[in-house]
Amino acid sequence: MSEPQNCTGCFLVASPYLTDGHFFRAVVFVIRHTNEGAFGVVINRCTSKRFGEVVEMSSPSWQSSLSDVSPAGVEKPSSGADGETGGGGSHRDQIHIGGPVEGPLLALHEIAGIGEPCGKPDDPTTATSSENDPAGTHTTLHDHPAEPWGSMSIQWSDVPAWMTADEDHLRILLRRDDTRLKFIVGYSGWGPGQLDGELRAGGWLVTRAESDSIFETDEDVWEKLVHRCGHAILKDLRPDLSFPDENEGFDPSVN
């Protein structure tokens, strides 16, 4: 029997034959996959709800307002004129549905040090000897004239995103225009061995996660990753075949 695949730091790309309503044409970013189960968030289920509208309410009542956001009520956002960075008319503070399991509002973003890193490094040999630093983190303190306590930079080996559910962090990220981010409510979870069984049954295609796809326009990412996975499978079968870059599209004359 083959060794179970560890999907931490990978995308689960729903098979075209997967008809579960929660995961039809879904892309799940797997944040943790162990013997005890798996946890991740769907990255391509946008709603019409915006985090900017939510935080206008006084704390802690703003959290309860997220009950209005549900997978059954997912809508395509209309084109807007302000704060658009994700393409397709979506706002950078649009709330996404991370899965069918209820959970806190969180954000995926690219600012090191805010929250926790997601994923794992490619090369475990880069790890330091510290038991608290298994993935090879390097932290540097700097003097900074604008910061009374200085500043800190963190280099984390090959992490596609950072995640936080802290309310203060979410408010800070809302005001930062120097990072890509996605606000997500709810998550996708699997019990011990459950995801492994779904993988064996062919319910998911698996490919390495990277930042560009995490923060890409929702309607494009599933098809792009299906093509990527298909190319990888064919490349294993026929190493002599060549394929166009996934960002270049297909040339019908090459057939």
C-alpha positions in Angstrom: 0.0 0.0 0.0 1.4 3.4 -0.9 2.2 6.0 1.7 -0.6 8.5 2.4 0.0 11.8 0.7 0.5 14.9 3.0 -1.4 17.7 1.4 -0.2 20.5 3.8 0.6 23.5 1.7 -1.2 22.1 -1.4 -4.3 22.9 -3.4 -7.1 20.3 -3.5 -8.7 20.9 -6.9 -12.2 19.4 -7.1 -12.4 16.7 -9.8 -14.8 17.6 -12.6 -16.8 14.6 -11.5 -17.1 15.8 -7.9 -20.8 16.8 -7.5 -20.9 17.7 -3.8 -22.6 21.2 -3.7 -20.1 22.5 -1.2 -17.1 21.6 -3.3 -18.3 21.7 -7.0 -15.4 23.3 -9.0 -13.8 24.3 -5.6 -10.2 24.9 -4.9 -9.2 24.2 -1.3 -6.0 25.6 0.2 -4.9 22.9 2.7 -3.4 24.6 5.8 -2.8 21.4 7.8 -3.0 17.7 7.0 -1.9 15.2 9.7 -2.9 11.8 11.0 -5.6 13.5 13.1 -7.3 15.0 10.0 -7.1 18.0 7.7 -8.1 21.6 7.7 -8.3 24.1 4.8 -10.2 26.9 3.2 -11.9 27.2 -0.2 -10.4 30.2 -2.0 -12.9 30.6 -4.9 -16.3 31.1 -3.3 -17.0 34.8 -3.2 -20.1 36.3 -1.5 -21.7 39.8 -1.9 -20.7 40.6 1.8 -17.8 42.9 2.4 -15.6 43.1 5.5 -15.7 46.9 5.3 -19.4 46.8 5.9 -19.0 44.3 8.8 -16.5 46.4 10.8 -18.8 49.4 10.8 -20.8 47.6 13.4 -19.6 47.8 17.0 -17.6 44.9 18.5 -18.5 42.1 19.2 -21.8 42.3 17.3 -19.9 42.5 14.0 -19.0 38.8 14.3 -22.6 37.7 14.7 -23.5 39.5 11.4 -21.5 36.9 9.6 -24.4 34.5 10.1 -25.9 36.2 7.0 -23.1 34.7 4.9 -23.6 31.1 4.0 -22.6 28.8 1.1 -26.2 28.7 -0.1 -26.2 32.4 -0.4 -23.0 32.9 -2.4 -23.4 35.6 -5.1 -21.3 37.1 -7.7 -20.2 40.6 -6.6 -21.3 43.4 -8.9 -18.6 45.6 -10.4 -17.5 48.3 -8.2 -15.4 51.4 -8.5 -13.5 51.4 -5.2 -10.9 49.2 -3.7 -10.8 46.8 -6.6 -7.6 44.6 -6.8 -8.8 41.1 -7.5 -10.2 41.5 -10.9 -13.7 40.6 -12.1 -15.2 43.5 -10.2 -14.5 42.0 -6.8 -13.3 44.2 -3.9 -10.2 43.3 -1.9 -12.4 43.1 1.3 -15.0 40.8 -0.2 -15.8 37.9 2.1 -15.3 34.3 0.8 -16.8 31.1 2.0 -14.1 28.8 3.2 -16.2 25.7 3.6 -19.3 24.2 5.1 -18.0 24.1 8.7 -18.8 27.2 10.8 -15.7 29.1 11.9 -14.4 32.6 12.7 -13.7 35.2 10.1 -10.0 35.1 9.0 -7.7 36.6 6.4 -5.2 35.1 4.1 -2.5 37.7 3.2 1.2 38.2 2.4 2.6 40.2 5.3 5.1 38.1 7.3 4.6 38.2 11.0 0.9 39.0 11.1 -0.8 35.7 12.2 0.6 32.3 11.4 2.3 31.0 8.3 0.5 28.5 6.1 2.1 25.7 4.2 5.5 24.2 4.5 8.9 24.6 2.9 10.0 22.5 -0.1 13.3 21.6 1.4 13.3 20.4 5.0 17.1 20.5 5.1 16.9 24.3 5.4 15.4 23.9 8.9 17.3 25.3 11.8 18.2 23.2 14.9 15.5 25.0 17.0 12.6 22.8 18.0 10.4 25.9 17.8 11.6 26.6 14.3 11.1 23.5 12.2 10.6 25.2 8.9 13.6 27.4 8.7 12.4 30.9 9.8 15.0 33.7 10.0 14.1 36.8 12.1 16.0 40.0 12.0 15.6 43.1 14.2 16.2 46.6 12.7 16.4 50.1 14.0 13.6 52.1 12.4 13.1 55.9 12.9 9.3 55.6 12.5 9.0 52.8 15.1 9.9 53.5 18.7 10.7 49.8 19.3 12.4 49.3 16.0 11.1 46.8 13.4 11.4 43.1 12.6 11.6 41.3 9.3 10.8 37.6 9.0 11.9 35.4 6.1 9.9 32.2 6.0 10.9 29.4 3.6 8.4 29.1 0.7 5.2 30.1 2.5 2.4 31.0 0.0 0.3 32.9 2.6 -0.1 33.9 6.2 -3.4 33.5 8.1 -4.9 35.4 11.0 -8.3 35.5 12.7 -7.3 38.2 15.3 -9.8 41.1 15.1 -7.1 43.8 15.4 -5.1 42.1 12.7 -8.1 42.0 10.4 -8.7 45.7 10.9 -5.0 46.5 10.2 -5.1 44.4 7.0 -8.2 46.3 5.8 -6.2 49.5 5.9 -3.1 48.0 4.2 -2.9 48.4 0.4 0.5 46.9 0.1 -0.6 43.2 0.3 -3.0 40.9 -1.5 -5.5 39.4 0.9 -8.7 37.4 1.1 -11.2 37.5 3.9 -12.8 34.1 4.6 -15.5 32.8 6.9 -16.0 29.1 7.6 -13.6 26.3 6.7 -13.3 22.8 5.3 -12.4 20.0 7.6 -11.8 16.2 7.5 -11.5 13.7 10.2 -8.7 11.1 10.6 -8.2 9.3 7.3 -11.2 11.0 5.6 -9.3 13.1 3.2 -6.9 10.2 2.4 -10.0 8.1 1.4 -11.3 10.9 -0.8 -7.9 11.2 -2.5 -7.9 7.4 -3.2 -11.4 7.6 -4.7 -10.2 10.3 -7.1 -12.4 13.1 -5.7 -9.5 15.6 -5.7 -6.5 16.6 -7.9 -3.6 17.8 -5.9 -1.0 20.5 -6.8 1.4 22.7 -4.9 -0.1 25.9 -3.6 1.4 29.3 -4.6 0.4 32.8 -3.8 -0.7 34.0 -7.2 -3.5 31.3 -7.4 -4.6 31.9 -3.8 -5.3 35.6 -4.5 -6.4 35.1 -8.1 -9.9 36.0 -9.5 -12.3 33.3 -8.3 -13.8 32.4 -11.6 -10.4 31.7 -13.3 -8.5 29.7 -10.7 -10.3 26.3 -10.8 -10.0 25.9 -14.6 -6.4 27.0 -14.6 -5.4 24.5 -11.9 -7.3 21.6 -13.6 -5.2 22.3 -16.7 -2.0 22.3 -14.5 -2.9 19.0 -12.9 -3.8 17.4 -16.2 -0.5 18.5 -17.7 1.4 17.0 -14.7 -0.4 13.7 -15.2 0.3 13.6 -18.9 3.9 14.6 -18.3 4.4 11.6 -16.0 3.0 9.3 -18.7 4.8 11.0 -21.6 7.9 12.9 -20.5 8.6 13.8 -24.1 5.4 15.9 -24.4 5.7 19.7 -24.1 2.9 22.1 -23.0 2.4 25.8 -23.2 2.8 27.9 -20.1 -0.5 27.9 -18.1 -0.6 31.7 -18.3 -0.2 31.7 -22.1 -3.2 29.7 -23.0 -3.3 27.1 -25.8 -2.4 27.3 -29.5 -4.9 25.3 -31.5 -2.4 24.9 -34.3 -0.2 22.8 -32.1 -2.2 19.6 -32.1 
